[in-house]
């Protein structure tokens, strides 16, 4: 395989990595090149983006209770001392 030619397995890995926000410059180029020729990976990309949006939407209003927050802070202080 050439520099820009990657397998579908690697493309799906890079798409998941991209959704997490940690894709490198050359990985982005490899992925872009692969997506121009692979309709199944483009579909996977759409599905991954949709799932990511739904996950962010579900938890956007979640708030850690103050008591739990304080317990975590106290435990961190104990560990650091």
C-alpha positions as CSV (number, residue, x, y, z in Angstrom):
1,X,0.0,0.0,0.0
2,X,1.2,3.5,-0.8
3,X,1.4,6.4,1.6
4,X,-2.2,7.6,0.8
5,X,-3.7,4.2,0.3
6,X,-5.1,2.7,3.5
7,X,-7.4,-0.2,4.3
8,X,-11.0,0.2,5.4
9,X,-10.0,-1.2,8.8
10,X,-7.4,1.7,9.2
11,X,-9.9,4.2,7.8
12,X,-12.6,3.2,10.4
13,X,-10.0,3.5,13.1
14,X,-9.0,7.0,11.9
15,X,-12.6,8.0,11.7
16,X,-13.1,7.0,15.3
17,X,-9.9,8.8,16.2
18,X,-11.1,11.9,14.3
19,X,-14.4,11.9,16.2
20,X,-12.4,11.9,19.4
21,X,-10.5,14.9,18.1
22,X,-7.0,13.5,17.9
23,X,-6.2,12.9,14.3
24,X,-2.8,13.9,12.9
25,X,-2.1,15.9,9.7
26,X,-0.9,12.9,7.6
27,X,-3.7,10.7,8.9
28,X,-6.2,13.3,7.8
29,X,-4.7,13.2,4.3
30,X,-4.8,9.4,4.2
31,X,-8.3,9.3,5.4
32,X,-9.5,12.0,2.9
33,X,-7.9,10.0,0.1
34,X,-9.6,6.8,1.2
35,X,-13.0,8.4,1.6
36,X,-12.9,9.7,-2.0
37,X,-13.0,6.1,-3.3
38,X,-14.9,4.2,-0.5
39,X,-18.6,4.7,-0.2
40,X,-18.9,2.3,2.8
41,X,-16.4,4.2,4.8
42,X,-18.2,7.5,4.0
43,X,-21.3,5.9,5.3
44,X,-19.4,4.8,8.5
45,X,-18.2,8.4,8.9
46,X,-21.8,9.7,8.7
47,X,-23.0,7.1,11.2
48,X,-20.1,7.9,13.6
49,X,-20.8,11.6,13.4
50,X,-24.5,11.0,14.1
51,X,-23.7,8.8,17.1
52,X,-21.3,11.5,18.4
53,X,-23.9,14.2,18.1
54,X,-26.5,12.1,19.9
55,X,-24.1,11.3,22.7
56,X,-23.2,14.9,23.2
57,X,-26.9,15.9,23.1
58,X,-27.8,13.3,25.7
59,X,-25.3,14.5,28.3
60,X,-25.3,18.3,27.7
61,X,-27.3,19.1,30.8
62,X,-25.6,16.6,33.1
63,X,-24.3,18.2,36.3
64,X,-22.3,16.6,39.0
65,X,-24.0,17.0,42.4
66,X,-22.2,19.4,44.7
67,X,-21.8,16.7,47.4
68,X,-20.1,14.3,45.0
69,X,-17.9,17.1,43.6
70,X,-16.7,18.0,47.0
71,X,-16.0,14.4,47.9
72,X,-13.8,14.1,44.8
73,X,-11.9,17.2,45.6
74,X,-11.4,16.0,49.2
75,X,-10.0,12.7,48.0
76,X,-7.7,14.4,45.6
77,X,-6.4,16.6,48.4
78,X,-5.8,13.5,50.5
79,X,-3.9,11.8,47.7
80,X,-1.7,14.8,47.1
81,X,-0.9,15.3,50.8
